[in-house]
């Protein structure tokens, strides 16, 4: 029966190229590992169903999750398809410069979130990031952010869906569209049954599956090419490969693999995109809000930053090795798969897994990939259903009962899954899913971060400035995207649809500057309008919402090593050392 089912999936065709892709030889042990994992995933949802007695249980886990669980879920929510597939793809395309997405574009923002912003998020008792915006500013600001954030979660979930469907089609021969439906139904099943708690505990399971399933690849592949020295030798044999060995040394201009100078990396990625994502993305913040205490909530992103520092060795290194093997004509046996005549970087990680892993380990790695996709999908779907229910539906119908809110949350989950399937088709236009992901973040998170920065750390910013700042800043990003393009791209979804005015060497450099334009415009418009219009909230109304007016959390009852400021300082010192080592 199973063979007939897979044959049916294969026979219905697909939309994704399999050019240059080796087919895996899966046997019973590989299928068994994947089957057991899927049974556990769905089982967790059913096991937690009895605890979903209220809307708060479904959307925020009743704020009862231990700190270490939230910390792993926090990082696992980000460790989805975009992380594994996208970072391995970027490792092959940009080399060690991809580490900027971790050591510059993640760790500092995660530490900042834990030390400075979580006291206001957690202390305000806001159920979502948009709800905090309503409390700090006004209803129009909350609604605008709710709509833009809903778009982002649907887009991000769609990217995860595309990556998994692409994998199942290209490697197993399953129909692309049927794969979208099947994986969506699995995620829908455990989220509907167990709500956020089910997503969080599954994310912890998925975290360990990802680490144990993918980490051996870096060791096996690096050993095969003769260790680090052997990899360096292969990369130095080509001009592009030489640039892949440095993170900062070649950033004096745009003549580097990423096409971005150092100030573009620091401001565009390290400040705007990084802080915009980690400090305002409710899909991440929601995990910390589920913690059982203020201290646990503040430690959640900092705990997540510790394994985050080490992930380049798991996901970037295989991509660099893939490029080294492809560029070495005498290495034989492996080359990056092609799509329409150009490298299909999205398939670097799967193709490396099938090149090196034997049966058993192959099944574990495939299961880890499935876990990463489902983790990203579930994280965004649970954030979408909360924002839709509390920040849009409840605004339109404020007198709904708890039971009605719970029912709407489940309907929103179904709608979010269906909408994400539509965006998966947009993501299929990109050879590196990190490019489309950073573009979405530039449209949504960059203007939002400017709004939060002024709102959390100044008393003067008001509702007029916040709303029009978001409107004008987001519009500026869309217009700039329409006027800019990356070398080699035709006008369309990748930019240039208003005119080929500004050219960038790479899609990623284009994305960084779109984010910079969005942030800067939002910040200036918000600040100017807030200065020339009347302040609408008193200090008492802003207490707990603005940093200077928020009571500081005391850590005296916690071990000194677990205090957020101490733990965060240790993490920052470690990440500075890593940047220096791979300069």
Number of C-alpha atoms within 10 A of each C-alpha: 6 7 8 9 11 14 14 15 20 18 12 13 15 20 14 16 15 21 14 16 22 16 14 17 12 15 12 10 15 20 17 14 18 18 14 11 19 16 11 13 25 20 18 19 25 18 13 17 19 10 16 21 13 15 23 18 19 27 27 25 26 20 19 15 22 16 24 17 21 31 27 25 29 27 24 28 29 22 25 31 28 26 24 26 31 27 33 33 33 30 28 29 23 27 30 24 26 28 27 19 18 20 24 20 25 23 28 23 25 25 28 20 23 25 23 18 23 23 22 21 25 25 17 17 12 16 21 25 24 25 24 20 26 18 18 27 24 19 18 16 25 24 21 17 26 23 17 17 28 23 19 22 27 25 27 29 32 30 31 32 30 28 26 25 29 28 25 20 25 24 19 16 21 24 24 23 20 19 21 26 15 12 17 22 14 15 23 23 17 25 29 22 24 27 31 32 30 27 31 30 21 26 31 22 19 30 23 15 22 25 15 15 21 25 17 17 24 21 15 14 22 19 13 13 18 13 13 12 11 15 24 19 16 22 24 15 13 14 9 17 24 17 22 27 22 21 24 19 13 20 20 12 12 17 13 23 25 23 20 25 17 16 13 19 25 18 17 25 27 24 23 30 32 27 25 27 26 25 26 24 23 25 27 23 25 27 31 32 30 28 27 17 18 20 23 25 31 30 30 33 34 31 27 23 27 20 13 19 18 14 19 23 14 20 26 28 26 29 30 30 28 25 27 28 22 19 19 16 11 8 13 9 9 21 22 26 21 19 18 9 8 10 20 21 28 29 28 29 27 21 24 22 22 21 19 15 18 14 17 17 21 25 23 24 28 25 25 24 26 26 30 28 30 30 30 27 31 30 30 31 30 30 28 28 27 31 30 22 24 23 23 19 17 17 15 11 11 10 10 14 12 13 12 13 22 24 14 21 26 21 14 21 26 19 15 27 25 17 15 27 22 17 20 25 16 15 24 19 13 16 19 25 26 24 21 25 18 22 23 20 26 31 27 30 31 34 34 31 27 26 28 23 17 20 23 22 16 15 21 18 28 25 27 21 27 31 24 18 30 29 18 17 29 27 17 22 27 17 16 23 28 21 18 25 28 21 12 11 14 13 17 12 15 21 23 22 16 14 14 15 11 15 17 18 18 19 25 22 23 27 30 24 25 26 34 23 25 30 32 18 24 30 25 15 21 27 21 13 18 22 14 10 14 13 14 14 17 10 12 9 13 19 17 23 26 22 19 15 18 16 13 12 12 10 14 8 8 11 8 12 11 16 19 26 20 12 18 26 14 13 19 18 10 14 21 12 12 15 15 10 10 14 14
